Amino acid sequence: MIIEIDGGQHTEQVEHDRKRDAWLGSQGYTVLRFWNNDVMQHLESVLEQIRLALSGKQAG
């Protein structure tokens, strides 16, 4: 599993990130992306999403 914490610069490189995530997925990795703001202001929610991903469940 790869966890990325993205800042504002990622709004300008969406296509690059999409291609990179697709390649990493083809190599067997799961990529979870979170905005800096979400990590700083909603850490419990971010941690819950990570926990669900690790357990094989999806957040709903």
C-alpha positions as CSV (number, residue, x, y, z in Angstrom):
1,M,0.0,0.0,0.0
2,I,1.2,3.5,-0.9
3,I,-0.2,6.5,1.0
4,E,0.3,9.9,-0.6
5,I,-0.4,13.2,1.2
6,D,-1.0,15.7,-1.6
7,G,-0.7,19.4,-1.5
8,G,-2.1,22.0,-3.9
9,Q,0.4,21.3,-6.6
10,H,-1.4,18.1,-7.3
11,T,-4.3,20.0,-8.8
12,E,-2.0,20.9,-11.7
13,Q,-0.7,17.3,-12.3
14,V,-3.9,15.2,-12.2
15,E,-3.1,13.3,-15.4
16,H,0.5,12.6,-14.2
17,D,-0.8,11.2,-10.9
18,R,-3.5,9.2,-12.6
19,K,-0.9,7.5,-14.9
20,R,1.4,6.9,-12.0
21,D,-1.3,5.4,-9.9
22,A,-2.4,3.1,-12.8
23,W,1.2,1.9,-13.2
24,L,1.6,1.3,-9.5
25,G,-1.7,-0.5,-9.5
26,S,-0.4,-2.7,-12.3
27,Q,2.6,-3.6,-10.1
28,G,0.3,-4.8,-7.3
29,Y,0.2,-1.6,-5.2
30,T,-2.9,0.1,-3.8
31,V,-2.5,3.9,-3.8
32,L,-4.5,6.0,-1.3
33,R,-4.4,9.7,-1.7
34,F,-5.3,12.3,0.8
35,W,-5.2,16.1,0.7
36,N,-2.9,17.8,3.3
37,N,-5.9,19.6,4.6
38,D,-7.8,16.4,5.2
39,V,-4.9,14.9,7.2
40,M,-4.6,18.0,9.3
41,Q,-8.3,18.6,9.9
42,H,-9.8,15.1,9.6
43,L,-7.1,12.8,10.8
44,E,-9.5,10.2,12.3
45,S,-11.4,9.9,9.1
46,V,-8.2,9.5,7.1
47,L,-7.0,6.8,9.5
48,E,-10.3,5.0,9.3
49,Q,-10.1,5.0,5.5
50,I,-6.6,3.5,5.7
51,R,-7.8,0.9,8.2
52,L,-10.7,-0.1,5.9
53,A,-8.4,-0.3,2.9
54,L,-6.0,-2.6,4.9
55,S,-8.8,-4.8,6.0
56,G,-10.1,-5.1,2.4
57,K,-13.3,-3.2,3.1
58,Q,-14.4,-0.1,1.3
59,A,-15.4,3.2,2.9
60,G,-19.1,3.9,2.2
